[in-house]
Amino acid sequence: LAELANGAIALSGRLFPRMLDSQCQAAGVLAPEDLQVWPHTAHVRIDGEQPMFIGMACGPETMQAMACAFLKIGPERCDEELALDGLGEIVNVLMGYVVRNVLPDDVQYRAFPPDLATPAAQLAADRDRSLALLMNSRLGPFVLLVGDWPGVGTAGGIGFSLAALVAARATIATADLYRALLRPYLPARVVGAVSLVLTG
């Protein structure tokens, strides 16, 4: 868990300037009871040899600011539904980089679509298996959530092979290819933005 948390923090520091034009840094560890004030949460479950999840939680202002920065749109075009979709795809991108840079290369992993309904306090309820890390950024504070997921191996849902996605990126890094790979799993209005982030 410590390796996953350290890797996610380091990757957030590298990806935020690129994705969101904003720096971010860790500011402390939060207890589950501290998470009630963060109403919007997105997380991605990863199935594999070491099932886990990565997520983010934040308030409405931070969520909208992040989504606008990610999708390169003004706040007048970003309602709450689109902002939550954007938060989910930011987590999706972070998850992809964690799999590629932190987890072993010789193990297959499968990611589930972003879950936008599970509260942060529920994800971080088991302090022995999860961490909630307060992060500060120019776009607003947020919580980075990481942890083990013992039930993901038997849970139903639609997933896709991260190994295939990473291999494709290494050989043919084109936006069209990413749109084709991502379209079944992401809302149509964010497919283009995510493909540009991945190929940028």
Residue pairs with C-beta under 8 A, 6 or more apart in sequence:
1 129
1 130
1 131
1 146
1 147
1 148
3 102
4 52
4 54
4 98
4 102
4 146
5 131
5 133
5 146
7 98
7 101
7 102
8 54
8 94
8 98
8 102
8 144
8 146
9 26
9 133
9 135
9 144
11 94
11 97
11 98
11 101
11 102
12 24
12 94
12 135
12 144
13 23
13 24
13 25
15 93
15 94
15 97
16 22
16 23
16 24
16 137
17 23
18 197
18 200
19 69
19 70
19 90
19 93
19 197
20 66
20 69
20 70
20 90
20 137
20 139
21 69
22 69
22 137
22 138
22 139
23 137
23 138
24 135
24 136
24 137
24 142
25 135
25 136
25 137
26 133
26 134
26 135
26 144
27 134
27 135
27 136
27 141
28 133
28 134
29 131
29 132
29 133
29 134
30 124
30 132
30 133
30 134
30 143
31 127
31 132
32 121
32 124
32 125
32 127
32 132
33 121
34 132
35 57
35 119
35 120
35 121
35 124
35 132
35 143
36 121
37 59
38 57
38 58
38 59
38 120
38 142
38 143
39 57
39 59
39 60
40 57
40 58
40 59
40 60
40 63
40 83
40 84
40 87
41 55
41 56
41 57
41 116
41 118
41 119
41 120
41 123
41 145
42 55
42 56
42 57
42 84
42 87
42 88
42 90
42 91
42 114
42 115
42 116
43 53
43 54
43 55
43 56
43 91
43 114
43 115
43 118
43 123
43 145
44 53
44 54
44 55
44 88
44 91
44 92
44 95
44 111
44 112
44 113
44 114
44 115
45 51
45 52
45 53
45 111
45 112
45 115
45 149
45 152
45 155
45 157
46 52
46 53
46 54
46 95
46 99
46 109
46 110
46 111
46 112
46 149
46 152
46 162
47 109
47 110
47 111
47 112
47 152
47 153
47 155
47 159
48 103
48 107
48 108
48 109
48 110
49 104
49 107
49 109
50 103
50 107
50 148
51 148
51 149
51 150
51 151
51 152
51 153
52 146
52 147
52 148
52 149
52 152
53 123
53 145
53 146
53 147
53 148
53 149
53 152
54 91
54 94
54 95
54 98
54 144
54 145
54 146
55 91
55 120
55 123
55 144
55 145
55 146
56 87
56 90
56 91
56 94
56 142
56 143
56 144
56 145
57 120
57 132
57 142
57 143
57 145
58 66
58 87
58 140
58 141
58 142
58 143
59 140
59 141
60 80
60 83
61 140
62 137
62 139
62 140
62 141
62 142
63 83
63 84
63 86
63 87
64 75
64 78
64 80
64 83
65 75
65 139
65 140
66 83
66 86
66 87
66 90
66 139
66 140
66 142
67 78
67 82
67 83
67 84
67 85
67 86
67 87
67 90
68 74
68 75
68 78
68 83
68 86
69 139
70 86
70 89
70 90
70 193
70 197
71 78
71 82
71 86
71 190
71 193
72 193
78 86
82 189
84 116
85 116
85 187
85 189
85 190
86 190
87 116
88 114
88 116
89 114
89 186
89 190
89 193
89 194
91 114
92 111
92 114
92 186
92 194
93 194
93 197
93 198
95 111
96 111
96 162
96 165
96 166
96 198
99 109
99 111
99 162
99 166
100 162
100 166
103 109
108 161
108 162
108 163
109 162
109 163
110 159
110 160
110 161
110 162
111 159
111 160
111 162
112 152
112 155
112 157
112 158
112 159
113 157
113 158
113 159
113 185
113 186
120 132
120 143
120 145
123 130
123 132
123 145
123 147
124 130
124 131
124 132
124 145
124 147
126 147
129 147
129 148
129 150
130 145
130 146
130 147
130 148
131 145
131 146
131 147
132 143
132 144
132 145
133 143
133 144
133 145
133 146
134 141
134 143
135 141
135 142
135 143
135 144
158 184
158 185
160 181
160 184
160 185
164 181
165 181
168 177
168 178
168 181
169 178
169 198
169 199
173 198
173 199
174 199
175 192
175 195
175 196
175 199
176 195
178 194
178 195
178 198
178 199
179 191
179 192
179 195
182 191
182 194
182 195
183 191
186 194
